[in-house]
């Protein structure tokens, strides 16, 4: 039976719990947009922490990049990193060229973030100034946000090791933004700057506290999306979802005000949790008018409401959005009625997503077949995080394996992070 301490319960009878990382080891992978499995499917990339590290104050420590073999439980260290967080780890990932090479972020000798390209045995072959976030399908170029700006403005997604006491929180670099890196020679250049984005939105707007983040590349490598985000005066985040081509041209705003997690349904369509309430609410939040003394109590009251009623009134749901035209339609409603972390399969019609902890501290792991409008709940998993630091939370962040018949999730058991693998081949029909 699942409880808030972290054990897995209510397992779907058609699913099988296939493996866990070793008991007592503090192990996790991170975000839901990349697969941890090696090209041959035998090992998973992960980050190993000291079991006592359970709060953001610990994220400046040096963690280990490891390979986990779920067949024998063996963990093999292949690198170290001082650039990691509890949400996205060190962005450790396999290069998508089948070579078995890996990429991750760490500090260089000057104390700056650098991307590492390494052979499967951990031998470092290239350093990338500024770090790495997303790698193109052809493995010849990559994208990265400005991690120093993230550290100052959104610490949960920055790296504590980059904290500069001489630069106060909220201060940003107008010329920084999304960097494009040539992985063949390591050369990097600004693809989209924060100045570019502000100039096209509200020229002259103060940029302190603004940042660009979450760059993502389409399955064919022909389109890019990213988030422009800041924290509005009503204390909530204001987000704009923007698309462009791989050269940073033809920018278009796909959504704004409330934009959350997303993945590519196909080359032309993005699956995104968003709120489309028209220009009025967005304009009021962006300008700070919702923070006025007579509106602020109403805003605070609205935030206390939850459930399908609130989502229906605010038009908040998953949407399928055409990245060229901006045309959108609701996706999965009402079965998929809560924000989660989706990952879309490419070889069949299922996607996997999750939920945040409910009032009992339980999270759901969910499969959704988008051609049949069919939902299968795989498991209920307790939120076993002991830290009261919300930036140290442990979302499931479900991720497919290479043949898309298994799912790996992060979760906590009494404060210790671990990765568990679910075999769902009987449900999705892949073997």
URWO-V552136 format. One record per residue. N is the residue number from 1. SS is DSSP state (h for helix, s for strand, l for the rest). OMEGA is omega in radians with two decimals (none if undefined). BURIAL is # if it has 9 or more other ideal C-beta (glycine too) atoms within 8 Angstrom, else .. Layout:
BEGIN
n={N,N}
ss={SS,SS}
omega={OMEGA,OMEGA}
burial={BURIAL,BURIAL}
END
This chain:
BEGIN
n={1,2,3,4,5,6,7,8,9,10,11,12,13,14,15,16,17,18,19,20,21,22,23,24,25,26,27,28,29,30,31,32,33,34,35,36,37,38,39,40,41,42,43,44,45,46,47,48,49,50,51,52,53,54,55,56,57,58,59,60,61,62,63,64,65,66,67,68,69,70,71,72,73,74,75,76,77,78,79,80,81,82,83,84,85,86,87,88,89,90,91,92,93,94,95,96,97,98,99,100,101,102,103,104,105,106,107,108,109,110,111,112,113,114,115,116,117,118,119,120,121,122,123,124,125,126,127,128,129,130,131,132,133,134,135,136,137,138,139,140,141,142,143,144,145,146,147,148,149,150,151,152,153,154,155,156,157,158,159,160,161,162,163,164,165,166,167,168,169,170,171,172,173,174,175,176,177,178,179,180,181,182,183,184,185,186,187,188,189,190,191,192,193,194,195,196,197,198,199,200,201,202,203,204,205,206,207,208,209,210,211,212,213,214,215,216,217,218,219,220,221,222,223,224,225,226,227,228,229,230,231,232,233,234,235,236,237,238,239,240,241,242,243,244,245,246,247,248,249,250,251,252,253,254,255,256,257,258,259,260,261,262,263,264,265,266,267,268,269,270,271,272,273,274,275,276,277,278,279,280,281,282,283,284,285,286,287,288,289,290,291,292,293,294,295,296,297,298,299,300,301,302,303,304,305,306,307,308,309,310,311,312,313,314,315,316,317,318,319,320,321,322,323,324,325,326,327,328,329,330,331,332,333,334,335,336,337,338,339,340,341,342,343,344,345,346,347,348,349,350,351,352,353,354,355,356,357,358,359,360,361,362,363,364,365,366,367,368,369,370,371,372,373,374,375,376,377,378,379,380,381,382,383,384,385,386,387,388,389,390,391,392,393,394,395,396,397,398,399,400,401,402,403,404,405,406,407,408,409,410,411,412,413,414,415,416,417,418,419,420,421,422,423,424,425,426,427,428,429,430,431}
ss={l,l,l,l,l,l,l,s,s,l,l,l,l,l,l,s,s,s,s,s,l,l,l,l,l,s,s,s,l,l,l,l,l,l,l,l,s,l,l,l,l,l,l,s,s,s,s,s,s,l,l,l,l,l,l,h,h,h,l,l,l,l,s,s,s,s,s,s,l,l,l,l,l,l,s,s,s,s,s,s,s,l,l,l,s,l,l,l,s,l,l,l,s,s,l,l,l,l,l,l,l,s,s,s,s,s,s,l,l,l,l,l,s,s,s,s,s,s,l,l,l,l,l,s,s,s,s,s,s,l,l,l,l,s,s,l,l,l,l,l,s,s,s,s,s,l,h,h,h,h,h,h,h,l,h,h,h,l,l,h,h,h,l,l,l,l,l,l,l,l,l,l,l,l,l,l,s,s,s,s,s,s,l,l,l,l,l,s,s,s,s,s,s,h,h,h,h,h,h,h,h,l,l,l,l,l,l,l,l,l,s,s,s,s,s,s,s,l,l,l,l,l,l,s,s,s,s,s,s,s,s,l,l,l,l,l,s,s,s,s,s,s,s,s,l,l,l,l,l,l,l,s,s,s,s,s,s,s,s,s,s,s,s,s,s,s,l,l,s,s,s,s,s,s,s,l,l,l,h,h,h,h,h,h,h,h,h,l,h,h,h,l,h,h,h,h,h,h,h,h,h,h,h,h,l,l,l,h,h,h,h,h,h,h,l,s,s,s,s,s,s,s,l,l,l,l,l,s,s,s,l,l,l,l,l,l,l,l,l,l,l,l,s,s,l,l,l,l,l,s,s,s,s,s,l,l,l,l,l,l,l,s,s,s,s,s,s,s,s,l,l,l,l,s,s,s,s,s,s,s,s,s,l,l,l,l,l,l,l,h,h,h,l,l,l,l,l,l,s,s,l,l,l,l,l,s,s,s,s,s,s,s,s,l,l,s,s,s,s,s,s,s,s,l,h,h,h,h,l,l,l}
omega={3.13,2.96,-3.01,3.10,2.97,-3.14,3.14,3.12,3.10,-3.12,3.07,-3.10,3.11,3.09,-3.14,3.05,-2.92,-3.07,2.98,2.90,-3.03,3.13,3.11,3.09,-3.12,-2.93,2.97,3.14,-3.12,-2.87,-2.98,-3.02,3.11,-3.13,3.12,-3.04,3.05,-3.14,3.13,3.07,-3.02,-3.05,3.14,2.99,3.11,3.09,3.12,-3.13,2.92,-3.11,-3.13,-3.10,-3.08,3.12,-3.11,3.11,-3.11,-2.95,3.01,3.12,3.12,3.11,-3.13,2.91,-3.06,2.93,3.13,3.04,-3.08,3.14,-3.12,3.11,-3.04,3.04,-3.10,3.09,3.11,3.13,3.10,-3.14,2.99,-3.13,-3.13,3.01,-3.06,-3.12,-3.03,-3.14,-3.12,-3.04,3.09,-3.06,3.08,3.02,-3.03,3.13,3.12,-3.07,-3.05,3.07,-3.11,3.07,3.04,-3.13,3.01,3.10,2.97,-3.08,3.14,3.14,3.10,3.10,3.08,3.06,3.14,2.92,-3.05,3.02,-3.10,3.12,3.11,-3.14,-3.09,-3.13,3.14,3.01,-3.11,-3.12,3.07,3.09,-3.09,3.07,-3.10,-3.10,-3.12,3.14,3.13,3.09,3.12,3.09,-3.08,3.11,3.06,2.95,3.05,-3.02,3.09,3.09,3.08,-3.12,-3.13,-2.99,-3.10,-2.98,-3.12,-3.12,3.02,-3.12,-3.08,3.14,-3.14,-3.07,3.12,-3.09,3.14,3.11,-3.06,3.09,3.14,3.14,-3.11,3.12,-3.07,-3.12,3.13,3.12,3.09,-3.14,3.01,-3.08,2.99,-3.07,3.14,-3.13,3.09,-3.11,-3.10,3.10,3.14,3.09,3.12,3.09,3.04,3.10,3.10,-3.07,-3.13,-3.12,3.14,-3.10,-3.11,-3.12,3.13,3.14,3.04,-3.01,3.10,-3.14,3.11,3.10,3.05,-3.03,3.04,3.06,-3.10,-3.05,-3.13,-3.09,3.12,-3.11,-3.05,3.13,3.10,2.92,3.09,-3.13,2.90,-3.00,2.94,3.13,-3.03,-3.10,3.06,3.05,3.03,3.11,3.05,-2.99,3.03,3.09,-3.00,3.08,3.04,3.06,-3.06,3.08,3.13,-3.12,3.05,3.11,3.10,3.10,-3.11,3.14,3.05,-3.11,3.08,3.07,-3.08,-2.99,-3.07,2.97,-3.13,2.98,3.03,-3.08,-3.03,-2.97,3.14,2.99,-3.04,2.99,-3.05,3.09,3.11,-3.08,-3.10,-3.02,-3.03,-3.13,3.14,-3.13,-3.14,-3.14,-3.12,-3.09,-3.12,-3.09,3.10,-3.13,3.14,-3.06,-3.08,3.10,-3.05,3.10,3.12,3.12,-3.13,3.11,-3.12,-3.11,3.13,3.11,3.10,3.07,-3.04,3.14,-3.12,-3.12,-3.12,-3.13,-3.08,3.14,-3.10,-3.13,2.91,3.05,2.91,-3.01,3.05,-3.03,3.11,-3.06,-3.06,3.12,-3.05,2.98,-3.13,-3.07,3.03,-3.11,0.08,-3.09,3.07,-2.97,3.09,3.10,3.11,-3.08,-3.01,2.92,-3.04,3.06,3.13,-3.04,3.09,-2.96,-3.11,2.90,3.10,3.07,-3.08,3.05,2.97,3.13,3.06,-3.08,3.10,3.14,-3.10,3.10,3.13,2.98,-2.91,2.92,3.13,3.08,-2.99,3.03,-3.12,-3.08,-3.05,3.11,3.03,3.04,-3.02,-3.09,2.97,-3.01,-3.11,3.07,-3.04,3.13,3.14,-3.14,3.05,3.11,-3.06,3.12,3.09,3.13,3.13,3.05,3.13,3.13,-3.04,-3.06,3.11,2.91,-2.99,3.14,2.97,2.98,3.07,-3.12,3.04,3.08,2.93,2.98,-3.11,2.98,-3.12,3.05,-3.13,-3.12,3.07,3.06,3.04,-3.12,3.08,3.03,-3.10,-3.07,3.14,-3.13,-3.04,3.08,3.10,-3.13,none}
burial={.,#,#,#,.,#,#,#,#,.,#,#,.,.,#,.,#,.,.,#,#,.,.,.,#,#,#,#,#,#,#,#,.,.,.,#,#,#,#,.,.,.,#,#,#,#,#,#,#,.,.,.,#,#,.,#,.,#,#,#,#,.,#,#,#,#,#,#,#,#,.,.,#,.,#,#,#,#,#,#,#,#,#,#,#,#,#,.,#,#,#,#,#,#,#,#,.,.,.,#,#,#,#,#,#,#,#,#,.,.,.,#,#,#,#,#,#,#,.,#,.,#,.,#,.,.,#,#,#,#,#,#,#,#,#,#,.,.,#,.,#,#,#,#,#,#,#,#,#,#,#,#,#,#,#,#,#,#,#,#,#,#,.,.,.,.,.,.,.,.,.,#,.,#,.,#,#,#,#,#,#,#,#,.,.,#,.,#,.,#,#,#,#,#,#,#,#,#,.,.,#,.,.,.,.,.,#,.,#,#,#,#,#,.,#,#,#,#,.,.,#,.,#,#,#,#,#,#,#,#,#,#,.,#,.,.,.,#,#,#,#,#,#,#,#,#,.,#,.,.,#,#,#,#,#,#,#,#,#,#,#,#,#,#,#,.,#,.,#,#,#,#,#,#,#,.,#,.,.,.,#,#,.,#,#,#,.,#,.,#,#,.,.,.,#,#,.,.,#,.,.,.,.,.,.,.,.,.,.,#,#,.,.,#,#,#,#,#,#,#,#,#,#,.,.,#,.,#,.,.,#,#,#,.,.,#,.,.,.,#,#,#,#,#,#,.,.,.,.,#,#,#,#,#,#,#,#,.,.,.,#,#,#,#,#,#,#,#,#,#,.,.,.,.,#,#,#,#,#,#,#,#,#,#,#,.,.,.,.,.,#,#,#,#,#,#,#,#,#,#,#,.,#,#,#,#,#,#,#,#,#,#,#,.,#,#,#,#,#,#,#,#,#,#,#,.,#,#,.,#,.}
END
